[in-house]
Each structure stands twice: as structure tokens, then as C-alpha cells.
Amino acid sequence: MASCRDYTLLTSRELDEPLPRWGWLRLRLHLLSCRSCARFRAHVLLLREVMRRRLRPSRAFRSGQRLRLSSTARARMRRALRKGDQESTG
């Protein structure tokens, strides 16, 4: 008999690749009877969705608009690059 650890690994594997029918069925049956594993799966799915949304390209990028940094941000980057050059030449 598989342990909850085995089912959490199966849950994680399910996110990466489709499970065989028997594995999928075993996981679903276990989730019906184990509240902890069902909660784990819900949390994993939530994290996956949050990361998917977080990593989605911005609307401006998708539309092909040119993204521009503020003059303050550009100046900060120039200073940081100069500082890095000075430290490396030492």
C-alpha cells in the first residue's frame, strides 16, 4: 500500500506529465479519503497558478510596444555599471 509521501510525489509528477490511467485513478481515490493529501494538491495547484500568472509577459510586451525605463532608472543603471567597471579594474 502506498503512503501519503508516495501520493504527494505522484501529485507533483502529475503536474509535469500525464499519469497513466491507473495512477490517475489511484491518486483520485486517495485524495477522496485523505484530507492532508487533498490539501497538499490544492496548495500545489494554487502555487502553480500564481507562478503562471506572475511569469506571464506584460501586456505591453505582448502587444509589441517598446518598453521604456524612466530617466531615473537609466541613470541608476549607468552608475551601477560604472561602479562595477571600476571595481573590476580595481
N, C-alpha and C positions, 0 to 999 in steps of 0.2 A: 504494500500500500504506500502510495506517495505521501510525502509530508508537505506541510504548508510551504516550506522552503522550495520544494520541487515545483509547487504551483506558482510561486512568485517568479521563479525563473522562467516557467512556461508563459506567464503573463508578459514578462519582458520580451521573451522571444517572439511572442505574438505580434509585438509592435514592429519587429524587423522583418518578419516573413510570415506568410500564411501557414497556419498549423494544419497538419493532416486532420482529416475529419474526426478520427478517434481522439486525437489530442485536444482538438477544439471542444468536443463533447465532454471529455473528462474534465477539462477546465471549467466549462459552464456548470456542470453538475456540482463540482466542488464549490464554486462561487455561490451557488444556491444555499449550500449548507454551512459555509464558513464566512462569517461576517468580517473577520480580520483580512482575509484574502480579497474579499469583495471591496473592502475599503482601500486596500493597497492598490488594486486595479483602478479604482476611481481616481485615486491620487495620481497615479502614473498617467492616466489619460488626461487629467487636468493639466499636469505639468507639460505634457506633450502639446496640448492645445495652446497653452500660454507661450511656450517657446516658438511654436509655429507662427503665432500672431506677432510675436516680438521680432522674429527674424524676417518677416515679410518686408520686401523693399518698400520704401516710402512711395506715396502717390506721385510725387514729383519725379522720382527716379523712373517709375513705370511709364510715365507719360513722355519721357524723353526730355523733360525740361532740364536746363543746366542749373546745377545747384551752386550757389554762391555762398562763400563764407563772409562773415562780417569783416570789416576792416580791422576791428579789434582782434578777432580770431586770427586773421592773417598775420598781424604784427606779432602776436604771441608765438605763432609757429615759427616766424623768421628768427625771433630772439632765441627760441629753444634750439633751432638748427645751428645758429651761430655759436651758442654756448656749447653744444655738442661737438662742433668742429674744433673749438678752442681747447676743450678737454682732451680730445683725441690727439691733437698735435702737441699738447702739453707743455 
